């Protein structure tokens, strides 16, 4: 193992060695050895996975926007509907990661493979039912979302393909959750890199009709996305059958296990509701902000997109902590699991604290990249700077929330999210913005206060240690 290769190595050499090994992929046992190295081995590929996802999103928006407002509106409305599928995919991913990581920690790869098969079967069933219904009613759904006739004319094909092909999105999320839970984070990274690289190449070719490809307009973006994600799914399924993986699916595993499926559905349904709570809370904030006009809403949109982009690497560290918790509990090492969480939280605080400081100091030049309108710029600066103050708290909050999920305790973060976002953040936003007359600044402050509250409450509950006794 690398930690025994060079005992006299400097800290920088040790860190770079861990980063290099994490990208290559290793067979190290995450239930033993240095905790810091284990966190880095898991986190780096997960961070790079998220970075690639954000790059694809930027490329996709760039080429679609060149087609005009109707095409861009189609993508925006469809993405809003796709949020349902993303929510389900993330919820299923929470359950699968918790169960697979626990089985790997128990040194039971057979049951881990069985769990993987049950998860994929559930994902296929959900994708088929939702895809058929949503695809058939695509035009009605666009009208329900408020799309004018010209948007429906231009974008119906895009919406129908994206909704009907939701299985590629759902399965790539789900299978990568299996890899992450097993500790094969580098494989999950390569799956998404392959899918998005194909997507990035095909996007301009199919949208604009480059070379031998037909010009499909905005529909081409949907075709490119499904080809890229579909290829990623096939590659991921192939890797699940290979001997070098921690989870290897063989023919004997290809049968349905109702008991295992019930356990997965139970964990995943709570995880799905947990994700939904967070998503819906943003809608509530937008509703409060909308009453202050389009400038405030535009400034908020710019600020939040910059913030979410900056938070993506933190999801890598949070997912790494979840895997370490699941495997640690499976190995009967709850204290190691707890140490891994605090270590990941510390790393995340160093990163997000630095980013938050940059946002506080340089909010104006950052927001000015996206808009030159004075009113929008002012609101965007207020949003970025105010939310940035709370980044050190968010760092620990994100890691702690995912750690509960990794332990299979999906109810605790669900209840905490419900309290902090629905019963605290949204009412607080209205009180600060309207009753106390702080305007949009009150909404921005409510975000910082709510996420900081979540971090504090999560820390208190985490230290009580009930998650250590969760049976999965």
Sine and cosine of phi, psi and omega as CSV:
sin_phi,cos_phi,sin_psi,cos_psi,sin_omega,cos_omega
0.00,0.00,0.45,-0.89,-0.12,-0.99
-0.91,0.43,-0.50,0.86,-0.05,-1.00
-0.93,0.38,-0.28,0.96,0.01,-1.00
-0.97,-0.23,-0.03,1.00,-0.06,-1.00
-0.96,0.28,-0.66,0.75,-0.13,-0.99
-0.64,-0.77,0.98,0.18,-0.06,-1.00
-0.88,0.48,-0.37,0.93,-0.03,-1.00
-0.99,-0.13,0.19,0.98,-0.02,-1.00
-0.91,0.42,0.53,-0.85,0.06,-1.00
-0.96,0.28,0.33,-0.94,0.03,-1.00
-0.82,0.57,-0.63,0.78,0.00,-1.00
-0.91,0.42,-0.66,0.75,0.04,-1.00
-0.90,0.44,-0.63,0.77,0.01,-1.00
-0.90,0.44,-0.68,0.73,0.01,-1.00
-0.90,0.44,-0.73,0.68,-0.02,-1.00
-0.91,0.41,-0.55,0.83,0.07,-1.00
-0.89,0.45,-0.67,0.74,0.01,-1.00
-0.91,0.42,-0.67,0.75,0.00,-1.00
-0.89,0.45,-0.70,0.71,0.01,-1.00
-0.88,0.47,-0.71,0.70,0.00,-1.00
-0.92,0.40,-0.56,0.83,-0.02,-1.00
-0.91,0.41,-0.61,0.80,0.00,-1.00
-0.96,0.28,-0.61,0.79,0.04,-1.00
-0.94,0.35,-0.57,0.82,-0.12,-0.99
0.99,-0.10,0.69,-0.72,-0.02,-1.00
-0.74,-0.68,0.22,-0.98,0.06,-1.00
-0.96,-0.30,0.40,0.92,-0.07,-1.00
-0.93,0.37,0.49,-0.87,0.04,-1.00
-1.00,0.03,0.91,-0.41,-0.07,-1.00
-0.98,0.19,-0.05,1.00,0.02,-1.00
-1.00,-0.05,0.08,1.00,0.06,-1.00
-0.55,-0.84,0.18,-0.98,0.00,-1.00
1.00,0.07,0.01,-1.00,-0.03,-1.00
-0.85,0.52,0.77,-0.63,-0.05,-1.00
-0.93,0.37,-0.66,0.75,-0.02,-1.00
-0.87,0.50,-0.68,0.74,0.02,-1.00
-0.90,0.43,-0.67,0.74,0.00,-1.00
-0.88,0.48,-0.68,0.73,0.02,-1.00
-0.88,0.47,-0.70,0.72,0.01,-1.00
-0.90,0.43,-0.67,0.74,-0.01,-1.00
-0.86,0.51,-0.59,0.81,0.01,-1.00
-0.99,0.12,-0.63,0.78,-0.17,-0.99
-0.97,0.26,-0.65,0.76,-0.11,-0.99
-0.85,0.52,-0.77,0.64,0.04,-1.00
-0.88,0.47,-0.58,0.81,0.02,-1.00
-0.92,0.40,-0.62,0.78,0.06,-1.00
-0.90,0.44,-0.73,0.68,0.00,-1.00
-0.90,0.43,-0.53,0.85,0.08,-1.00
-0.87,0.49,-0.72,0.70,0.00,-1.00
-0.93,0.38,-0.60,0.80,0.02,-1.00
-0.88,0.47,-0.69,0.72,0.00,-1.00
-0.90,0.44,-0.61,0.79,0.03,-1.00
-0.89,0.46,-0.66,0.75,-0.01,-1.00
-0.94,0.34,-0.58,0.81,0.04,-1.00
-0.89,0.45,-0.70,0.71,0.03,-1.00
-0.86,0.51,-0.70,0.72,-0.02,-1.00
-0.86,0.51,-0.66,0.75,0.01,-1.00
-0.91,0.41,-0.68,0.73,0.00,-1.00
-0.90,0.44,-0.70,0.72,-0.02,-1.00
-0.87,0.49,-0.74,0.67,0.00,-1.00
-0.89,0.45,-0.62,0.78,-0.02,-1.00
-0.86,0.50,-0.76,0.65,-0.07,-1.00
-0.96,0.27,-0.61,0.80,0.02,-1.00
-0.92,0.40,-0.64,0.77,-0.01,-1.00
-0.88,0.47,-0.46,0.89,0.00,-1.00
-0.93,0.36,-0.23,0.97,-0.03,-1.00
-1.00,0.05,-0.19,0.98,0.02,-1.00
0.88,-0.47,0.10,-1.00,-0.11,-0.99
-0.91,0.41,-0.62,0.79,-0.04,-1.00
-0.90,0.43,-0.65,0.76,0.02,-1.00
-0.92,0.39,-0.68,0.73,0.02,-1.00
-0.90,0.44,-0.64,0.77,0.01,-1.00
-0.91,0.43,-0.61,0.79,0.03,-1.00
-0.86,0.52,-0.73,0.68,0.00,-1.00
-0.89,0.46,-0.68,0.73,-0.01,-1.00
-0.88,0.47,-0.71,0.70,0.00,-1.00
-0.92,0.38,-0.64,0.76,0.00,-1.00
-0.93,0.37,-0.63,0.77,0.04,-1.00
-0.88,0.47,-0.59,0.81,0.04,-1.00
-0.89,0.46,-0.64,0.76,0.05,-1.00
-0.95,0.31,-0.59,0.80,0.01,-1.00
-0.91,0.42,-0.30,0.95,0.03,-1.00
-0.84,0.54,-0.49,0.87,0.05,-1.00
-0.89,0.45,-0.71,0.70,-0.02,-1.00
-0.93,0.37,-0.63,0.78,0.04,-1.00
-0.89,0.45,-0.62,0.78,0.01,-1.00
-0.89,0.45,-0.72,0.70,0.03,-1.00
-0.89,0.45,-0.69,0.73,-0.02,-1.00
-0.89,0.46,-0.69,0.72,0.00,-1.00
-0.92,0.38,-0.60,0.80,0.05,-1.00
-0.90,0.43,-0.72,0.70,0.07,-1.00
-0.88,0.47,-0.62,0.78,0.01,-1.00
-0.88,0.47,-0.62,0.79,0.03,-1.00
-0.87,0.49,-0.73,0.68,-0.01,-1.00
-0.91,0.42,-0.69,0.72,-0.03,-1.00
-0.91,0.42,-0.70,0.71,0.00,-1.00
-0.87,0.50,-0.69,0.72,-0.02,-1.00
-0.88,0.47,-0.71,0.70,-0.08,-1.00
-0.97,0.25,-0.66,0.75,0.00,-1.00
-0.92,0.40,-0.70,0.72,-0.01,-1.00
-0.89,0.46,-0.61,0.79,0.02,-1.00
-0.90,0.43,-0.69,0.72,0.00,-1.00
-0.91,0.42,-0.62,0.78,0.02,-1.00
-0.92,0.39,-0.65,0.76,0.05,-1.00
-0.89,0.46,-0.53,0.85,0.04,-1.00
-0.98,0.18,-0.01,1.00,-0.05,-1.00
0.86,0.50,0.70,0.71,-0.02,-1.00
-0.82,-0.58,0.95,0.32,-0.04,-1.00
-0.90,0.44,-0.39,0.92,0.03,-1.00
-0.89,0.45,-0.77,0.64,0.01,-1.00
-0.93,0.36,-0.50,0.86,0.07,-1.00
-0.89,0.46,-0.67,0.74,0.03,-1.00
-0.91,0.41,-0.64,0.76,0.04,-1.00
-0.88,0.47,-0.68,0.74,0.03,-1.00
-0.88,0.47,-0.66,0.75,0.01,-1.00
-0.87,0.50,-0.69,0.72,-0.01,-1.00
-0.90,0.43,-0.68,0.74,0.02,-1.00
-0.89,0.46,-0.65,0.76,0.02,-1.00
-0.89,0.45,-0.69,0.72,0.01,-1.00
-0.90,0.43,-0.64,0.77,0.02,-1.00
-0.88,0.47,-0.70,0.72,0.03,-1.00
-0.89,0.46,-0.69,0.72,0.01,-1.00
-0.87,0.49,-0.68,0.73,0.02,-1.00
-0.89,0.46,-0.68,0.73,0.00,-1.00
-0.89,0.45,-0.72,0.69,0.01,-1.00
-0.89,0.45,-0.71,0.70,-0.03,-1.00
-0.89,0.46,-0.65,0.76,-0.03,-1.00
-0.91,0.42,-0.75,0.66,-0.04,-1.00
-0.91,0.42,-0.78,0.63,-0.03,-1.00
-0.91,0.41,-0.63,0.78,-0.05,-1.00
-0.90,0.43,-0.71,0.71,-0.01,-1.00
-0.89,0.45,-0.73,0.68,-0.03,-1.00
-0.91,0.42,-0.75,0.66,-0.06,-1.00
-0.92,0.40,-0.63,0.78,0.01,-1.00
-0.91,0.42,-0.67,0.74,-0.04,-1.00
-0.91,0.42,-0.59,0.81,-0.05,-1.00
-0.97,-0.24,0.42,0.91,-0.08,-1.00
-0.84,0.55,-0.69,0.72,-0.02,-1.00
-0.92,0.40,-0.64,0.77,0.04,-1.00
-0.91,0.42,-0.61,0.79,0.01,-1.00
-0.92,0.40,-0.62,0.78,0.05,-1.00
-0.90,0.45,-0.67,0.75,0.03,-1.00
-0.90,0.43,-0.65,0.76,0.01,-1.00
-0.88,0.48,-0.53,0.85,0.02,-1.00
-0.99,0.17,-0.04,1.00,0.05,-1.00
1.00,-0.03,0.30,0.95,-0.02,-1.00
-0.95,0.32,0.77,-0.64,0.08,-1.00
-0.95,0.32,0.26,-0.97,-0.07,-1.00
-0.83,0.56,-0.62,0.79,-0.04,-1.00
-0.92,0.40,-0.53,0.85,0.04,-1.00
-0.94,0.34,-0.65,0.76,0.02,-1.00
-0.90,0.43,-0.66,0.75,0.02,-1.00
-0.87,0.50,-0.69,0.72,-0.05,-1.00
-0.98,0.22,-0.63,0.78,-0.24,-0.97
-0.95,-0.33,0.05,1.00,-0.06,-1.00
-0.86,0.51,-0.66,0.75,0.01,-1.00
-0.88,0.48,-0.69,0.73,0.02,-1.00
-0.87,0.49,-0.75,0.66,-0.04,-1.00
-0.89,0.45,-0.69,0.72,-0.03,-1.00
-0.89,0.46,-0.67,0.74,-0.01,-1.00
-0.93,0.36,-0.68,0.74,-0.02,-1.00
-0.91,0.42,-0.70,0.71,0.00,-1.00
-0.94,0.33,-0.67,0.75,0.01,-1.00
-0.93,0.37,-0.53,0.85,-0.01,-1.00
-0.99,-0.10,0.38,0.92,-0.05,-1.00
-0.86,0.51,-0.36,0.93,-0.01,-1.00
-0.86,0.51,-0.55,0.84,0.01,-1.00
-0.92,0.39,-0.61,0.79,0.04,-1.00
-0.94,0.35,-0.74,0.67,-0.07,-1.00
-0.89,0.45,-0.70,0.72,-0.06,-1.00
-0.95,0.32,-0.57,0.82,0.01,-1.00
-0.93,0.37,-0.58,0.81,0.10,-0.99
-0.89,0.45,-0.73,0.69,-0.13,-0.99
-0.93,0.37,-0.73,0.68,-0.03,-1.00
-0.93,0.36,-0.59,0.81,0.08,-1.00
-0.91,0.42,-0.51,0.86,0.09,-1.00
-0.91,0.42,-0.58,0.82,0.07,-1.00
-0.89,0.45,-0.75,0.66,0.00,-1.00
-0.87,0.49,-0.69,0.72,-0.02,-1.00
-0.90,0.43,-0.68,0.73,0.03,-1.00
-0.88,0.47,-0.58,0.82,0.01,-1.00
-0.97,0.26,-0.33,0.94,-0.07,-1.00
0.99,-0.15,0.08,1.00,0.03,-1.00
-1.00,-0.05,0.85,0.52,-0.07,-1.00
-0.90,0.43,-0.54,0.84,-0.01,-1.00
-0.91,0.42,-0.55,0.83,0.04,-1.00
-0.92,0.38,-0.71,0.71,0.04,-1.00
-0.86,0.52,-0.64,0.77,0.04,-1.00
-0.88,0.48,-0.72,0.70,-0.03,-1.00
-0.92,0.40,-0.59,0.81,0.04,-1.00
-0.86,0.51,-0.75,0.66,-0.04,-1.00
-0.95,0.31,-0.58,0.82,0.06,-1.00
-0.88,0.48,-0.72,0.70,0.01,-1.00
-0.88,0.48,-0.75,0.66,-0.04,-1.00
-0.87,0.50,-0.72,0.69,-0.07,-1.00
-0.97,0.23,-0.49,0.87,0.07,-1.00
-0.90,0.43,-0.70,0.72,0.07,-1.00
-0.88,0.48,-0.68,0.73,0.00,-1.00
-0.88,0.48,-0.71,0.70,-0.03,-1.00
-0.90,0.44,-0.60,0.80,0.01,-1.00
-0.95,0.31,-0.69,0.73,-0.07,-1.00
-0.97,0.24,-0.42,0.91,-0.05,-1.00
-0.81,0.59,-0.88,0.47,-0.01,-1.00
-0.91,0.42,-0.55,0.84,-0.03,-1.00
-0.90,0.44,-0.71,0.71,-0.06,-1.00
-1.00,0.08,-0.46,0.89,0.03,-1.00
-0.96,0.28,-0.73,0.68,-0.10,-0.99
-0.99,-0.13,-0.23,0.97,-0.02,-1.00
0.97,0.22,0.79,0.62,-0.01,-1.00
-0.99,0.11,0.64,-0.77,0.06,-1.00
0.87,0.49,-0.75,-0.67,-0.05,-1.00
-0.99,0.16,-0.04,1.00,-0.09,-1.00
-0.99,0.11,0.60,-0.80,0.05,-1.00
-0.97,0.26,0.47,-0.89,0.05,-1.00
-1.00,0.09,0.98,-0.21,-0.07,-1.00
-0.99,-0.15,-0.01,1.00,-0.02,-1.00
0.90,0.43,-0.60,-0.80,-0.06,-1.00
-0.90,0.43,-0.46,0.89,0.06,-1.00
-0.87,0.49,-0.53,0.85,0.03,-1.00
-0.87,0.49,-0.53,0.85,0.03,-1.00
-0.90,0.43,-0.63,0.78,0.02,-1.00
-0.93,0.37,-0.66,0.75,0.02,-1.00
-0.89,0.45,-0.70,0.72,0.00,-1.00
-0.88,0.47,-0.68,0.74,-0.01,-1.00
-0.88,0.47,-0.70,0.71,-0.05,-1.00
-0.95,0.30,-0.55,0.83,0.08,-1.00
-0.92,0.40,-0.72,0.69,0.00,-1.00
-0.89,0.46,-0.76,0.65,-0.01,-1.00
-0.92,0.39,-0.64,0.77,0.02,-1.00
-0.88,0.48,-0.67,0.74,0.07,-1.00
-0.89,0.46,-0.66,0.75,0.05,-1.00
-0.87,0.49,-0.65,0.76,0.02,-1.00
-0.89,0.45,-0.70,0.71,0.01,-1.00
-0.88,0.47,-0.67,0.74,0.03,-1.00
-0.90,0.43,-0.66,0.75,0.00,-1.00
-0.89,0.45,-0.67,0.74,0.04,-1.00
-0.89,0.45,-0.64,0.77,0.06,-1.00
-0.87,0.49,-0.71,0.71,-0.03,-1.00
-0.91,0.41,-0.46,0.89,0.04,-1.00
-0.92,0.38,-0.32,0.95,-0.03,-1.00
-0.99,-0.14,-0.02,1.00,-0.10,-1.00
-1.00,0.00,0.49,-0.87,-0.11,-0.99
-0.94,0.33,-0.41,0.91,-0.08,-1.00
-0.98,0.21,-0.17,0.99,-0.02,-1.00
-0.99,0.13,0.42,-0.91,0.05,-1.00
-0.95,0.31,-0.47,0.88,0.11,-0.99
-0.92,-0.39,0.87,-0.50,0.02,-1.00
-0.84,-0.53,0.89,-0.46,0.00,-1.00
-1.00,0.01,0.83,-0.56,0.05,-1.00
-0.91,-0.41,0.14,-0.99,-0.04,-1.00
-0.85,0.53,-0.57,0.82,-0.04,-1.00
-0.92,0.39,-0.27,0.96,0.01,-1.00
-1.00,0.05,-0.16,0.99,-0.14,-0.99
-0.99,0.10,0.89,0.46,0.09,-1.00
-0.58,-0.81,0.46,-0.89,-0.04,-1.00
-0.99,0.13,0.67,-0.74,0.01,-1.00
-0.86,-0.51,0.99,-0.13,-0.09,-1.00
-0.81,0.59,-0.63,0.78,-0.03,-1.00
-0.91,0.41,-0.69,0.72,0.01,-1.00
-0.92,0.39,-0.63,0.78,0.01,-1.00
-0.90,0.43,-0.63,0.78,0.02,-1.00
-0.90,0.44,-0.67,0.74,0.03,-1.00
-0.88,0.48,-0.67,0.74,0.01,-1.00
-0.91,0.42,-0.71,0.71,0.00,-1.00
-0.89,0.46,-0.64,0.77,0.00,-1.00
-0.89,0.46,-0.74,0.67,0.02,-1.00
-0.91,0.40,-0.69,0.72,-0.11,-0.99
-0.95,0.31,-0.56,0.83,0.00,-1.00
-0.91,0.42,-0.65,0.76,0.07,-1.00
-0.92,0.40,-0.65,0.76,0.04,-1.00
-0.88,0.47,-0.63,0.78,0.02,-1.00
-0.90,0.44,-0.69,0.72,0.04,-1.00
-0.89,0.45,-0.60,0.80,0.04,-1.00
-0.86,0.50,-0.72,0.70,0.02,-1.00
-0.91,0.41,-0.65,0.76,0.00,-1.00
-0.87,0.49,-0.64,0.77,0.01,-1.00
-0.84,0.54,-0.73,0.68,0.00,-1.00
-0.90,0.44,-0.68,0.73,-0.01,-1.00
-0.90,0.43,-0.71,0.70,-0.05,-1.00
-0.92,0.40,-0.50,0.86,-0.01,-1.00
-0.90,0.43,-0.56,0.83,0.04,-1.00
-0.91,0.42,-0.58,0.82,0.04,-1.00
-0.90,0.45,-0.66,0.75,0.03,-1.00
-0.88,0.47,-0.65,0.76,0.03,-1.00
-0.91,0.42,-0.66,0.75,0.02,-1.00
-0.88,0.47,-0.60,0.80,0.01,-1.00
-0.89,0.45,-0.65,0.76,0.03,-1.00
-0.92,0.39,-0.67,0.74,-0.04,-1.00
-0.93,0.37,-0.55,0.83,-0.08,-1.00
-0.85,0.53,-0.46,0.89,-0.03,-1.00
-0.95,0.31,-0.17,0.99,0.00,-1.00
-0.99,-0.17,0.10,0.99,0.10,-1.00
0.98,-0.19,0.16,-0.99,-0.11,-0.99
-0.94,0.33,-0.50,0.87,0.01,-1.00
-0.90,0.44,-0.70,0.71,0.02,-1.00
-0.90,0.44,-0.65,0.76,-0.01,-1.00
-0.92,0.39,-0.66,0.75,0.01,-1.00
-0.92,0.40,-0.67,0.74,0.03,-1.00
-0.89,0.46,-0.66,0.75,0.04,-1.00
-0.89,0.45,-0.69,0.72,-0.02,-1.00
-0.87,0.50,-0.70,0.72,0.02,-1.00
-0.90,0.44,-0.74,0.67,-0.02,-1.00
-0.87,0.50,-0.71,0.71,-0.05,-1.00
-0.93,0.37,-0.60,0.80,0.02,-1.00
-0.91,0.42,-0.64,0.77,0.07,-1.00
-0.90,0.44,-0.67,0.74,-0.01,-1.00
-0.90,0.44,-0.73,0.68,-0.02,-1.00
-0.90,0.44,-0.60,0.80,0.05,-1.00
-0.89,0.46,-0.66,0.75,-0.02,-1.00
-0.94,0.34,-0.47,0.88,-0.04,-1.00
-0.98,0.19,-0.27,0.96,-0.08,-1.00
-0.81,0.58,-0.74,0.68,0.02,-1.00
-0.87,0.50,-0.48,0.88,0.00,-1.00
-0.92,0.40,-0.47,0.88,0.06,-1.00
-0.90,0.43,-0.54,0.84,0.05,-1.00
-0.88,0.47,-0.74,0.67,0.03,-1.00
-0.91,0.42,-0.61,0.80,0.01,-1.00
-0.91,0.40,-0.68,0.73,0.03,-1.00
-0.92,0.40,-0.56,0.83,0.06,-1.00
-0.89,0.45,-0.68,0.73,0.03,-1.00
-0.88,0.47,-0.65,0.76,0.01,-1.00
-0.88,0.48,-0.69,0.73,0.02,-1.00
-0.90,0.43,-0.68,0.73,0.00,-1.00
-0.89,0.46,-0.61,0.79,0.01,-1.00
-0.92,0.40,-0.76,0.65,-0.01,-1.00
-0.86,0.51,-0.72,0.69,-0.02,-1.00
-0.94,0.33,-0.61,0.79,0.02,-1.00
-0.89,0.46,-0.69,0.72,0.03,-1.00
-0.92,0.40,-0.63,0.78,0.03,-1.00
-0.89,0.46,-0.55,0.84,0.00,-1.00
-1.00,0.09,0.02,1.00,-0.02,-1.00
0.96,0.29,0.51,0.86,-0.02,-1.00
-0.82,-0.58,0.92,0.38,-0.05,-1.00
-0.90,0.44,-0.52,0.85,-0.01,-1.00
-0.93,0.37,-0.61,0.79,0.07,-1.00
-0.90,0.44,-0.65,0.76,0.04,-1.00
-0.86,0.50,-0.69,0.72,-0.01,-1.00
-0.91,0.42,-0.68,0.73,0.02,-1.00
-0.88,0.48,-0.62,0.78,0.00,-1.00
-0.89,0.45,-0.62,0.79,0.00,-1.00
-0.90,0.43,-0.74,0.67,-0.01,-1.00
-0.92,0.40,-0.56,0.83,0.05,-1.00
-0.91,0.41,-0.72,0.69,0.03,-1.00
-0.89,0.45,-0.62,0.78,0.04,-1.00
-0.89,0.45,-0.64,0.77,0.03,-1.00
-0.90,0.43,-0.72,0.69,0.05,-1.00
-0.86,0.51,-0.68,0.73,-0.03,-1.00
-0.92,0.40,-0.60,0.80,0.02,-1.00
-0.92,0.40,-0.63,0.78,0.05,-1.00
-0.88,0.48,-0.69,0.73,-0.02,-1.00
-0.93,0.35,-0.83,0.56,-0.08,-1.00
-0.93,0.36,-0.52,0.85,0.07,-1.00
-0.88,0.47,-0.65,0.76,0.04,-1.00
-0.91,0.41,-0.68,0.73,0.02,-1.00
-0.90,0.44,-0.68,0.73,0.01,-1.00
-0.87,0.48,-0.63,0.77,0.04,-1.00
-0.89,0.45,-0.65,0.76,0.05,-1.00
-0.88,0.47,-0.68,0.73,0.00,-1.00
-0.90,0.44,-0.65,0.76,0.00,-1.00
-0.91,0.41,-0.68,0.73,-0.08,-1.00
-0.98,0.18,-0.56,0.83,-0.14,-0.99
-0.84,-0.54,0.52,0.85,-0.03,-1.00
-0.86,0.51,-0.70,0.72,-0.07,-1.00
-0.89,0.45,-0.80,0.60,0.01,-1.00
-0.89,0.46,-0.51,0.86,0.02,-1.00
-0.93,0.37,-0.76,0.65,-0.02,-1.00
-0.92,0.38,-0.53,0.84,-0.02,-1.00
-0.91,0.42,-0.28,0.96,0.09,-1.00
-0.91,0.42,-0.50,0.87,-0.12,-0.99
-0.98,-0.19,-0.31,0.95,-0.01,-1.00
-0.43,-0.90,0.51,-0.86,0.07,-1.00
-0.91,-0.41,0.00,1.00,-0.01,-1.00
-0.97,0.23,0.84,-0.54,-0.11,-0.99
-0.82,0.58,-0.71,0.70,-0.06,-1.00
-0.92,0.40,-0.72,0.70,0.01,-1.00
-0.89,0.45,-0.67,0.74,0.00,-1.00
-0.86,0.51,-0.70,0.72,-0.03,-1.00
-0.89,0.46,-0.70,0.71,0.02,-1.00
-0.92,0.40,-0.64,0.77,0.01,-1.00
-0.89,0.46,-0.65,0.76,0.03,-1.00
-0.90,0.45,-0.71,0.70,0.03,-1.00
-0.86,0.51,-0.68,0.73,-0.01,-1.00
-0.89,0.45,-0.79,0.62,-0.06,-1.00
-0.89,0.46,-0.70,0.72,-0.06,-1.00
-0.94,0.34,-0.70,0.71,-0.05,-1.00
-0.91,0.42,-0.73,0.68,0.01,-1.00
-0.92,0.38,-0.56,0.83,0.00,-1.00
-0.87,0.49,-0.48,0.88,0.03,-1.00
-0.87,0.50,-0.49,0.87,-0.07,-1.00
-1.00,-0.06,0.09,1.00,-0.10,-0.99
-0.85,0.53,-0.65,0.76,0.03,-1.00
-0.86,0.52,-0.58,0.81,0.06,-1.00
-0.94,0.35,-0.68,0.73,-0.02,-1.00
-0.85,0.53,-0.59,0.80,-0.06,-1.00
-0.82,0.57,-0.77,0.64,0.01,-1.00
-0.95,0.30,-0.60,0.80,-0.01,-1.00
-0.87,0.49,-0.69,0.72,0.00,-1.00
-0.90,0.44,-0.71,0.71,-0.02,-1.00
-0.91,0.41,-0.70,0.71,-0.02,-1.00
-0.90,0.44,-0.67,0.74,0.00,-1.00
-0.87,0.50,-0.75,0.67,0.00,-1.00
-0.92,0.38,-0.47,0.88,0.01,-1.00
-0.92,0.39,-0.64,0.77,0.11,-0.99
-0.85,0.52,-0.70,0.71,0.01,-1.00
-0.88,0.48,-0.66,0.75,0.01,-1.00
-0.88,0.47,-0.50,0.87,0.04,-1.00
-0.98,0.18,-0.13,0.99,-0.07,-1.00
1.00,0.06,0.10,1.00,0.02,-1.00
-1.00,-0.06,0.95,0.31,-0.08,-1.00
-0.97,0.23,-0.33,0.95,-0.03,-1.00
-0.95,0.32,-0.62,0.79,-0.05,-1.00
-0.86,0.51,-0.80,0.60,0.02,-1.00
-0.92,0.39,-0.45,0.90,0.04,-1.00
-0.91,0.41,-0.73,0.68,0.02,-1.00
-0.90,0.43,-0.68,0.73,0.01,-1.00
-0.89,0.46,-0.67,0.74,0.04,-1.00
-0.89,0.45,-0.66,0.75,0.00,-1.00
-0.87,0.48,-0.71,0.71,-0.01,-1.00
-0.92,0.40,-0.75,0.66,-0.14,-0.99
-0.97,0.26,-0.54,0.84,-0.08,-1.00
-0.99,-0.14,-0.74,0.67,-0.05,-1.00
-0.99,0.12,-0.67,0.74,-0.08,-1.00
-1.00,-0.05,-0.14,0.99,-0.05,-1.00
-0.82,-0.57,-0.84,0.55,-0.11,-0.99
-0.90,0.43,-0.78,0.62,-0.08,-1.00
-0.92,0.40,-0.75,0.66,0.08,-1.00
-0.87,0.49,-0.63,0.78,0.01,-1.00
-0.89,0.45,-0.63,0.78,0.02,-1.00
-0.87,0.49,-0.69,0.72,0.00,-1.00
-0.92,0.40,-0.69,0.72,-0.03,-1.00
-0.88,0.47,-0.74,0.67,-0.02,-1.00
-0.92,0.38,-0.68,0.74,-0.09,-1.00
-0.97,0.25,-0.66,0.76,-0.11,-0.99
-0.97,-0.23,-0.86,0.51,-0.10,-1.00
-0.91,0.42,-0.65,0.76,-0.01,-1.00
-0.99,-0.12,-0.01,1.00,0.16,-0.99
0.90,0.44,0.57,0.82,0.10,-0.99
-0.99,0.10,-0.19,0.98,0.01,-1.00
0.93,0.37,-0.45,-0.89,-0.02,-1.00
-0.82,0.57,-0.50,0.86,0.03,-1.00
-0.86,0.51,-0.53,0.85,0.04,-1.00
-0.91,0.42,-0.60,0.80,0.05,-1.00
-0.91,0.41,-0.71,0.70,0.00,-1.00
-0.88,0.47,-0.64,0.77,0.01,-1.00
-0.91,0.41,-0.59,0.81,-0.01,-1.00
-0.89,0.45,-0.55,0.84,0.03,-1.00
-0.90,0.44,-0.76,0.65,-0.01,-1.00
-0.88,0.47,-0.68,0.74,-0.03,-1.00
-0.92,0.38,-0.69,0.73,-0.05,-1.00
-0.91,0.42,-0.71,0.71,-0.01,-1.00
-0.93,0.38,-0.57,0.82,0.06,-1.00
-0.92,0.38,-0.63,0.77,0.07,-1.00
-0.88,0.48,-0.68,0.73,0.02,-1.00
-0.86,0.51,-0.67,0.75,-0.01,-1.00
-0.90,0.44,-0.70,0.72,-0.03,-1.00
-0.91,0.41,-0.75,0.66,0.00,-1.00
-0.90,0.44,-0.65,0.76,0.02,-1.00
-0.88,0.48,-0.66,0.75,0.02,-1.00
-0.88,0.47,-0.67,0.75,0.00,-1.00
-0.90,0.44,-0.75,0.67,-0.02,-1.00
-0.92,0.39,-0.64,0.77,-0.01,-1.00
-0.87,0.49,-0.67,0.74,-0.05,-1.00
-0.93,0.37,-0.36,0.93,0.06,-1.00
-0.92,0.39,-0.48,0.88,0.17,-0.99
0.99,0.13,0.22,0.98,0.00,-1.00
-0.91,0.42,-0.45,0.89,0.01,-1.00
-0.88,0.47,-0.40,0.92,-0.03,-1.00
-0.93,0.38,-0.31,0.95,-0.07,-1.00
-0.96,-0.29,0.20,0.98,-0.02,-1.00
-0.95,0.32,0.79,-0.62,0.03,-1.00
-0.99,-0.11,0.78,-0.62,0.00,-1.00
-0.84,-0.54,0.00,0.00,0.00,0.00
